[in-house]
Amino acid sequence: MNEKPTQDNRQQIHRLVRNHNPELIKQCVDYAQDLISGARENTLFPAVTRLVHQVDHDFDPDEHPVCEGFEPEFIHWCHNQGLEHVHLLRILKFLRDSYLSLCSSVDLRAVMRGYFDILELSMCRLWSQVPARQRQANPSPLLEAADYPLFYNSHSMMMLIDPDDGSIVDANQAACLFYGYSHDQLTQRSLFDLNVDTDQAIQDKINQAYTGATPCYRVRHQLADGEIRTIEVFSGPIILSDRTLLYSIIHDINERVQIEDHLRKITTAVEHSPASIVITNRDGRVEYVNQSFTRITGYTAEEVLGENPRVLRARPRPPAETRQMWQTILDGKIWRGLFYNQRKNGESYWEKAAIAPVLDHQHQISHFVAIKEDITRQKALEDKIWHQAHHDSLTDLPNRVLFYQYLGDVVLHAQRQDIGAALMFVDLDCFKEVNDSLGHDYGDLLLQQVAKRLKDSVRQTDQVARIGGDEFTVLLCHTSDNQAILSVAEKVLNQLNRPFDLNGHQAQISGSIGIARVCKGHTTETLVRQADHAMFAAKKAGRNQVIMAPPLPESS
């Protein structure tokens, strides 16, 4: 037989529990066995060990790991250990206190507290099943309510209820403090005085607890000061002095219910939000999508759970943008941007997204949440407005504003990469005569056909723009050979010299072209001025001419 554990032993056990030492289970069981009988072969402890093990390893509060097989083992132990099960109650209290100190989650603590209450209530009920002669031979301190310390000194609220009329037979100090009554005042009341439900509902709860149909339930009780709080009750029958009472353990869950209500509101708001909401784990696998996600994408939740949101992409993002996005998120900041995605039916759409990291209780990223809005119509409208602001309404060519943006980009790129480029100014000859003789409608039709011929004369990488009434520009990119530049200009002249069919009316025009080469150190203003001067020189030379401006000295 082992020595009875000392206070130092118990403190050491508590430290082991708090530190989550691998020897925790073995020493807890050893301590429990020592307290009971000093024997190591007790049949009760496989059940206790299972409970400890389940709490210690990936405890899931959604499952209910109350020890199966506990009651028959306990009955067997009662018959063989002299019914001194107050020791087991002390062990359960030790395990309760130790493991509640380990639980990091409020929900987990609430669940574990309930499980230990169920175990304690189960022992009380089982005690009443032991033959009376054995109870008399080995009286349990539990049944001596007058001096039962675990009842009166427990931090959990406990009451003994008469199931016949709902009167409160006894209550411990924790219950008196909670309800705001003295012991005498509380034991002069009944559940019908405390419970705010109807009398019939109260009686139904008493009956269900008495029969064991519903050992756990929630009710609302009114305290002495008038405050109404939600409580959770674990209740079951127990025989005391041949009298059957309800042994009730009470938990104040008012704050928990308020939190649950708050979470329920948030969940409802998230689920029914008009924005698409996606939650992924740290590996980027989808764990949750709301109804708007399904409506917008056409995918059901089942089809995307466990997948990476990349399955929605209509085209890959540039690597630099992807790196910047993840750098922002992993730095704990909110990233905002656009995604070009694809619905299940193959239709492409634009989403405006905000992605944020979700931190766990250790301030480590555990999940990511994305809130996205389908802006396809808005994007189309914005694109239309932008296009109208940057393009000529008659020819649909870039206008003067967009031309200067293109020119600045081409000049900067050409100078940085030392790549040749050239600017052509094209002014139509004899356009005024066509306009005056045939009318403005035919003049507009002529300008539209000129725009098409200019675009057909150059490469897709080159840019054609209309910057004035009969003035056009052509940006030749990645071109450094003078002969190649002049060849394009001659091609443009030939296109302009061909007759134009204006709804049955023939029109003949030509063009005067001035060219300026992009040189290192020159500004866009210098380039435009050179090309413009060369174009006017071509007009003075008799029109239908191409003149290339002489290169200026490079700027230092």
Buried (B, 14 or more C-beta within 10 A) or exposed (E): EEEEBEEEBEEBBBEBBEEEBEEBBEBBBBBBBBBBBEEEEBEBBEBBBBBBEBBBEEBEBEEEBBBEEBBEBBBEBBEEBEBBBBBBBBBBBBBBEBBBEBBEEEEBBBBBBBBBBBBBBBBBBBBBEBEEEEBEEBEBBBBEBEEBEBBBEBEBBBBBBBBEEBBBBBBBBBBBEBBEBEBEBBBEBBBBEBBEBEEEEBBBBBEBBBEEEBBBBEBBBBBBEEEEBBBBBBBBBBBBEEEEBBBBBBBBBBEBBEEEEEEEEEEEEBEEBEBBBBBBBEEEEBEBBBBBBBEBBBBEEEBBEEBEBEBBEBEEBEEEEEEBBEEBBEEEEEBEBBBBBBBBEEEEBBBBBBBBBEEEEEEEBEBBBBBBBBBBEEBEEEEEEEEEEBBBEEBEBBBBEBBBEBBEBBBEBBBEEEBBBBBBBBBBBBBEEBBEEBEEEBBBBBBBBBBBBBBEBBEEEBBBBBBEEBBBBBBBBBBBEBEEBBEBBEBBBEBBEEEBEBEEBEBEBBBBBBBBBBBEEBEBEBBBBBBBBBBBBBBEEEBBBBBBBEEBEEEE
